[in-house]
Amino acid sequence: MAGVLYLDDLTVGDRFESEPYEMTEAAIIAFARDYDPQPFHVDPDAAQDTFFQGLAASGWHTAAITMRLMVQSVPFANGAIGAGGDLRWPEPTRPGDRLRLVTTIEDIIPNRSKPGRARVVALCQTLNQHDAIKQEFRPNLMAWKRGVDPAA
Amino acid sequence: MAGVLYLDDLTVGDRFESEPYEMTEAAIIAFARDYDPQPFHVDPDAAQDTFFQGLAASGWHTAAITMRLMVQSVPFANGAIGAGGDLRWPEPTRPGDRLRLVTTIEDIIPNRSKPGRARVVALCQTLNQHDAIKQEFRPNLMAWKRGVDPAA
């Protein structure tokens, strides 16, 4: 599936769903040691007395895994390229959560000055095995029609 | 400095600046292989013909390093805990960029139903050595007054 969809192929309402990915305690701690070394992300015992009342994944770990699931499941021909968007973590990812990504195309906005290009608004919901929303990200993605050079 | 500031200590306009962190080509590729395996993030040659016209760090790598710099430089007593916010990458991080984080407290909004707690709006700007803005994130952070239990 990777890399097959051009702007020509996209329609508002298109939906993509990834395979699940299990967040283990070991992976949560390893990511946090490198990027978010706070007690509630690296120490299951110390985490009990914090806001999270137990080990919780860094939101940035949930975000990084979401990107990995996006690369696997949203096959834009020139890549999944975003300039940012609104990012929310309604609740933390916990050890044992099996995350999957559901991406829905919400809007396609043609670029007026650059023909053959568009901004694609996507809703990226990261859910666990109980369909609890662990992350919601609404990026602006770039898309090109067939034959348009993204490096031009 | 870690872990010394309570809600009592924060004022709108407070500013925190981190030490720099250099993004190497090796680190960019290693992060992207795990979390964002697209040609422009993992292959310097293949990256030439893409939108980025050369190797670029995953935005999530810039975000993860930004969090690391935040843990080092924004010493909230109960941790740097956010529920999300608006995230933008005006331009990609490149190999050799020396990133530093400048955090400014923009607003402090007391929680009406839970005394002693507040939502702190921060502007987190991730700059390189030329002061180019590589990421802008405006999270809602949680803060507690001295003596208030964040696990309660």
Interface residues (C-beta under 8 A of the other chain):
Chain A: D34 Y35 D36 P37 Q38 P39 F40 Q48 D49 T50 F51 Q53 S58 G59 W60 A63 A64 I65 M67 R68 V71 N78 G79 A80 I81 G82 A83 G84 G85 D86 L87 R88 W89 P90 E136 M142 P150 A151
Chain B: D34 Y35 D36 P37 Q38 P39 F40 Q48 D49 T50 F51 Q53 S58 G59 W60 A63 A64 I65 M67 R68 V71 N78 G79 A80 I81 G82 A83 G84 G85 D86 L87 R88 W89 P90 E136 M142 P150 A151
